[in-house]
C-alpha cells in the first residue's frame, strides 16, 4: 500500500504533491492520501519529521517495501520505475528529454499554473 502526504485544505494541484497525485491516478495505483494541517503545525511534529526532516510535502510511504521517500520528482521517478518504467524513456536520449521537460515544468511552469488555479473558483 502507498500512503502519500498532502496539505489539508489546499487544492492538491496547487502544491508539489499535486504532480504525485496526478501520476498515481495515471498509473492506476491504489494509494491512501494522508492530509496534514500546516496551520496546526502537523508538518513539524516529531512523528512527521521522522518521515521528512524538511517538514514539507509530499512524502510517500511504500508499506510493501518499508520505504519512505520525499521530494515530488524523486517520488514520481520511483513510482514510474516501480509501476511503469516506460514512462521514464526507453534509452538515454529519451530519458534526458523527459528529465529536461520535468525540470522545465518545475522551474518555469509551476508558479504560473498555481497562480491560475488559486484565482480560479473552479479549483477552490
Phi, psi and omega in degrees: 000141176256136171241137178226130183271138180216163181284139176282135171088354179249149174301130183306320184293343182275359177242169177297335178296335182305319181293331177287318178296320178299317180293317178302319178294316179299321180284342182070030183267139175287136178209162177243117174284140176237117184262133177242145184263106180294327180296329178268000178077020181297338178282352180248010178289156179303320181298314181288321181295338173292329178279315183223101184295348177276344181069027181244178176238157002274162169227134180248138170240121174259099185292332177297322184262356187051055189226134178241137181216141175231168188086121190302316182287327174295319177298312181297319177297319178298313181298317178297313181301321183283319191249332183203072187299338179297340176293342180273353181109151183270343182208179184303314183293318178297317179297320179297317180293319177298315177297320178305312181289323177300313181291324177297316180300317180297316187274331187245330190257328187299311183300310180296322182290324177294322177298318178297314181298316183290340179259000181257121184297340180299325187264002183255000000 
